[in-house]
Amino acid sequence: MPPPVEAEPVGGGGVVGVQTVHVWRESMTSTDLPPVYRDIVDVIDDAPGPVQAKQVVPRIGLPAQTSKIETTRSKMKRLVERGWLAEITPGQFTPSARRAGNGAGD
């Protein structure tokens, strides 16, 4: 039996604005993520190399403001914790090796 899916509420734990970001497991795709997380993963999957938050922000339709960049970086780090992305050096994100081996970006 597979282990239970770990999820954590996003947005301070209140009822409004809570999004569940599931731990990645085989057969999951970005469509299993909340919309903004899906957009982040899709941008990184399509990138030719490592990506920084400041590069992702305009690609997901947000203004290039410090607050938006920091919020996006926080989401990217959460995606690293959940196995969707890898942070190869501080601030440089790529698809996780497990996902890349399972066709991430296809």
Summary of the structure (lengths in Angstrom):
residues: 106
radius of gyration: 13.4
end to end distance: 28.0
largest distance: 44.9
contacts: 273
relative contact order: 0.16
helix: 40%
strand: 13%
